[in-house]
Amino acid sequence: MKEPGAPTANPKPSLTTWIMLAVLAWGGLLALGSYLFGGNHAVERAAIVLSATVAFLLLWVWALLMRKRRLAREGETKRA
């Protein structure tokens, strides 16, 4: 039995999750193109493109977590 007020698990991925996956796929495709048509230093170019994409996504996830934390903190102060 579920307790009242307990958080529920949402099995359906959010729109933000789908957008992040699309950005990751796009970055992977750009990295693949950079590898295939990069000429000299193709592996390094592909690594730079892919790492920049991953870094952007990690920054985005970090910002969303900080926002969630801030909103939870503001909710606690309003209840008190």
Residue pairs with C-beta under 8 A, 6 or more apart in sequence:
2 8
16 64
20 57
20 60
20 61
23 53
23 56
23 57
24 53
24 54
24 57
26 53
27 49
27 50
27 52
27 53
27 54
27 56
28 50
28 53
30 49
30 53
31 46
31 47
31 49
31 50
31 53
32 46
34 42
34 45
34 46
34 48
34 49
35 42
35 43
35 45
35 46
36 42
38 45
38 46
